[in-house]
Amino acid sequence: MLSQTLREMGVVGAGGAGFPTEVKAKSKAEFVLANGAECEPLLHKDFELMKRYPAEMVAGMKRMMEAVQATEGRFCIKEKNKEAVAAVEPHARQASIGLTLLGDFYPSGDEYEIVYAATGRLIPAAGIPLQVGCVVNNVETLYNVEMAMQGQAVTRKFVSISGAVRKPCSFWAPLGSTYADLLEVAGGATRDDIGVFVSGMMMGQLTFDLTGVVTKTTCGLIVLPREHPLVERKSKPKEAMAHIGKSACDQCSYCTEFCPRYLLGYDVQPHKVMRTLGFTLAGKENWSQWGELCCACGLCTLYACPEDLFPKEACDQAKFDLRTAGIKYTQTKPVRVHPMKEYRRVPQSQLRQRLQVEQFESHTPFVSKEPSPGRVRILTKQHTGKPATPCVEVGAAVQRGAVIARLKEGDLGAFIHSSIDGRVARVAADVIEIEA
């Protein structure tokens, strides 16, 4: 059974939060959609993957379609990525799978956007694609589905490295490799003092710690000089972000007018959430509710706001506060696409200019060289759900692909496997270290 194999082989969403793919394989849907949009600026790993492994991706998609009894499949790829389209199209056509060509805008990879672009359907507010008959998988996830059925567990991640590095590139990396290991493959940074965005500048995390490790959801690294304005902005503490917003927000509403979810018809209004920072203390929950359906794409903070404030972060806090208080906002009005939606899309080129990273935009060609770490730190939770429980002891010899952490029957998650041949050096609840 496909779902059980995916669980045991550790297949989870490779492009987002790591939702276990076995759950999607158990569902029933009309459409299976392959998300190859890859809309984070400077990240190009899916583009390289689609060029190199189109047959495997299409095969994985066919397996998912059969599992969920879908009658139609669509590969969603940006029209500008002509080499990827040319690679996928003949395999897709042979499998009776269609292509949906997307524009080069942000965030074209949001699953709400993908479902609307491919099917014309609108997911209910706070809902999931399955509610409108769709299952959405990242293209690397589909590759992993096919590999799992061929007996290969998820032990490595395809990543791209760009920005202030000597050789921007894409390659496979063993899970548990450090960010320093990845940078070495890219020839190292061109600057001594750097900040590293993990899995994107818009929705990823900024770090200065190169001992961080690759997980099943790591999409790549974007390296920027420490003094770059984006690094400076992302480095501010939450308290400073809130203080600036409290003193400077003039309620222009640009953050709302450019919000992709708002333009799709959802009640996301970041400018109202900004009022929670200090415009009123009474009825704070009433303003916070307008952030409940935010997808955290970051467009409001990093593109729309003329004052360089932080409405996305205000929405993050609003969601946290509401959930802590046990308050759930439900949109009551019908979801209807805003008439200006098509005219307020944000082109990638304009976004890069606003982020001041246009100079770092470049191809990240595939290289066969992989990191060869002497030691890997493999996390037991690289997915949505519960951490896997270690099933190896210190001193045990393991081979790449061997199960090192399992889940109890019925628990949401995925098995974890050794990414290298070696010996177990350390076992803890949250991490297993293996020496080559």
N, C-alpha and C positions, 0 to 999 in steps of 0.2 A: 504494500500500500504506500502510495507516494508520501502521504503526510507523515507516517511513521519513519520512513527513510530520511526525510528532511530533518526531522527532530534529531535522529541519531547521528546524522552527518553534520549537524550544527548550522543548518542554513537559516539565516535571518535576513531581514532587509539590509541591503548593503549601502543604501543611500540616505538613510534617515535615522530613526530611533532604534532600529534593529528589531522590529516586530517579527516574531517567529513565523516563518513562511509556512510551517505546517498548518497553522490555523487557517490561513487563506486557502490552502489546498483542500481543507475539509468543507469549505463553503460551497454554495451554489450561486452561479452568476451567469449573466448573458455575455458579458464582455471580459476579456483579459487585456489589460493595457500595459505595454512596456514603456516605462518612463526613461527615455534617453535624452531628456531636455537639457539636463546639466546647466542650470542657469546661474550658479555662483560664479562671479567674475574671477578670472585667472585659473579656474579649475577646468581641466580638459581630459580627465581620466576616462570618462564614459565614451568620449569621442574616439580615443585610442582603442578602447576595448571593442567598440562596435566595428571598427575597421579590421581588427585582428580575429575576432571570434564570432562572426555573425551566425555561422551554422550552429554553434553550440547554444547561442542565445535563442534562436528560433526553435531549436529542439526543446529547450527548457520551457519555452512558451507553449509549445504544443502539449507538453506533459501537463502544464497547469490548466490549459483549456480542457483537456480530457478529464482532469480531476474534478474541476468545478462544473463540468458539462456546459461550457460556454459555446455559443454558436458563432461568436466573432472575436477576432483578436486584432489589435492595432499596435504597431510600433510608433511611438511618438518621438520624433526627432526634429531638431531644428533644421529648417530648409537650407540654411547657410552651410551646414556641415555636409557638403556634397559627397565627400569621400565616404562618410559613414552611411549616408543614404544609399550610395551606389553599392556598398558592401552588403548591406542588409536586404535591399529590395529583391534581388533574385531568389534568395532563400525564403523570404517571406512570401513572395508570389507563389513559389512552388508549394508552400504549405497553406495556401489560401488565407494568408494573413495580410491585412491592409496596412498602409502607412498613413499617419497623420503628420503633416509637415507644420511645424510651429514657427512663429516669428522669433526674432532674436531680441526678446525683451525679458525683463525680470519682474516677477518670479514665474516663469513659464513652467517650472518643474513642480510647483505646488500641486498636490493631487486634486484639489478642487478645480484648479485651472486645467489640468490634464483631462479630467473627466468631462468638463464642459467643452473643451476643444475637440475631443475625440467623439463624443456622443451627443453633445448639445443638452445633456442632462445636468441639473443642479442638485448637488448633495444637500439634504436637509440641514438646517442650521445645527451645528455641533454634531453632525452626523458623520458617517463613514461611507466610502464609495459603494460598499456592498448594499446599502439601502437603495441605490439606484441601479442595482444589477451589475456592478463593476468590481473587478479585482485589479489593483494596480501594483506592479512590481518594478523595481529598478532593474535596468538591463544586466548589471552584474549579478543581481540576485538570480535572474533567469539562467545565467551562465552557471552559477553554483547549483541550481536545481538539476541541470543536465549532468554536471560532474558528480553530484551526489548519487544519481541513478547509475553512474558508472563506477561507483564505489569509492569516490574520492571525497573525503571530509573537507570542511572549510578550515584550512590551516594557514592560508596566506591572504593578503589583501592587495588589490590593485590600487595604486596611488599615483598622484602626479605631484611634482614639486616645481614651484614657480616663484617668481619674484626676484629678490636680490640674491640669486644663486648663480654659480658659474655655468652650469649646464642644466637648464630646465628640462625635465624629462618625466616619463611615466614608466612604472615597472611594478613587478610583484614583490611583496615584502612579507616575510614570515610574521605571523601574529606574535606580539610580544617584543618585536624589534623596537628600539628607541628612536626618537626623532633625530637624534644625532646620527644613528645608523643610516637613516634615510637621506639626511643632508650630505653624508659622505658620498653616496651614489651620485648626487647632483653636483659633485665637485666642491661642495662647501659653500658657505655664504660669502658674498663679496664684501661684507662689512663685518666688523668685530662685534658691534653692539646691535643686536637684532631683536625683533619681536616676531613670533611665529603664530600665524592663524591656522588652527587645526580644522580642516573640513570646511573652510570658507571664511570670508571676511564679513559676510552679512549675517549668517546664522551659525557660524562656527565659534570656537573659543580662542581667545588670545592667551598665549603662554610665553614665558621666558625660560621655561624649564625643559631642556632638551633630553631629560631622562624619562619624559612621558613616553607611553608605549602605544603601538599600533593595535587597534581592535578591529572587530568585524565591521564597524561602521565608520572607520577613518577613511575619508575620501582623498586626503592629501594635505600638503603643507604649503602655505603661502608665506614667504619670508619677506619682511619689510625692515628698513632701517629703524632703529629705536626712536629716532626723532621724527619719524613720519607722522603727519597729523592724525591719521587713522589709528595708529598705535597709541598716540597720546590720548585720543578721545576714548578709546576702549579701555584705557588704563585707569580712568577716573573711578573712584569708589562710588557706590550707589548713593551714598549720602550727598556727595557733591553733585551728582546728576540731578537728584531731586531738588537740592537747594537752588541750582541754576534755573531749573524749570519753574520753580515757585516764584522766582523773582523776575523772570523774563518772558514767560509765555503770554502772548497777546491775543490768544484764541483766534488766530487767522484761519484755522481749520485746514491748512494745506495738507497736514498729516492725514486727515480723514479723506480729503478729496483725491489723494493719490493711493489710498489704501486698496490693494488688490481685492481683499475680501469685501470691503465696502462696495466696490465697483461691481462685484458679482452679485450683490444684493443682500449681504449679511450686515447685521447691526454691530459693526465695529466702528467706533468713533473715538480715535485716540485723543482728539482735542478736548473732548469731554472728560476723558480719563485724567488729562493733565490738571483738571480742576481739583482733583483729590490731593494735589501737592500743597494746597494751601488756600485756594479760593474760598473753601468752606470746610468746616469740620463736621457740621451737621449734615446728615444724609450722605455721608461719604460712599456708602454702599451703592447708592443710586447712580453715582457717577462711575464707580468702578465697573459696573455691569457692562459698560460699553467696551471693555477690553476682553470680555470673556471669550469671544470668538476670534480673537487675534491669532494669526498663525506664526507670529514672531519672525516675519521675513526681514524686518529691519529697515524697510524702505522709508518709513516715516522718519526715523532717526537719522539715517545716513544719506537721504536724498531729498525728501520733501520739505523738511523744516528749514525755513530761511534763517532761523536764529541759532541753528546747530544745537537744538535741545534734544531730549531723550524720551520721546513719547513711547517708543517700543519698550523701553525699560520700565516706564510707568505702567504700561499694560501688563508686563510680566508680574510686577508687584501687585497689581489689581487682581490678577487671576489667582495669585498665591493667597492674598487676603480673603478673597471670596471663598476659596476652597477650604481655608483654615476655619472660616466662620460657618462652613456648611451651607453656603448660599449658592444656588445654581440658577443662573439667568437663562431663560428660555425665550428665544425670539418668537413673537406671536404673529408678526406680519409675514405674508408670503415672501419667499426669496425670488426677487426679480432683478435681472441684470440692469445696471444703471445705463441710461442712454448714452452716457459719455465714456463708457468703458473703453471702447476701441481707440478713443482719442487721448486717453490719459496713460496709455502703456508707456513704460520707461525702457527705452532702448539700452542695450548693454553698453554701447559706446558712450552714451551720455552718463550712465551710472559710473563707468570707469573714470570718466573725467571728473565727476563730482567727488569720487573717492580719491582722486589724485594718484591713480595707479596705472594710467594709460601707458606710461613708459615701461611698465613691467609686463604688459600683455605680449605673449609669445607662444609659439607652439611648444608642446611638451612631448616630443617624440618618444615612442617606446624604445627602451633599451633592455637588453636581455640580462644585464647585470642585476643581481639581487643582493641585498644586504646579507652578510654572513656573520651574524652576531655570535659571540662566544657564550652568551647567556641571554635567554629571553624571559620576560615577565608576563605571563599569560593570565589575564583577569578572568575570574570565574563568572562575572556578570558583564557580558558584552551585548546585551539584548534587553528588550522589554520583558519584564517578568521577574522571576526569582533567580538568584545566583545558583549556578550549578554546584553540586557538592563534590569536593575532591575525592577521587577514588584511587589515588596513588600515594605511596609513602616515600619519604626522603631516602635516596640511595637507589631507588628503582631505575632500571634501564628502560627507556622508552624509545619508540621509533616515531618518526613523523606520521601523523594520522591516527596514533593510538589515543583512545579515550582516556582523559585524565580527570574529567569531572562530569558527573551525571545529574539528572533531575529525577525527582520522584514522579511516579505515574500520576498524571493529572495536573502537575505543576506547569505553569506557563514559562517557557524558556527554551533553551537549546543546549545540547551537549557541547563540551569543550574538548578539543584535541590538541595533542602536542604538535607544535609547528616545526620542530627540528628533531633529529636523532640526538639523543643525549642521556643524561642522568638527572633525576629529580634532585634539586639542591635545596629547595625550600617549599613547604606546603603551609598555606594559611587559608582561612575561610574565603578571602577575597582574591588571592593570587597564588599561582604556582610558578616557581622558577625552575628552569631547566638549563643545565650547562651542556654545551655541545661536546 
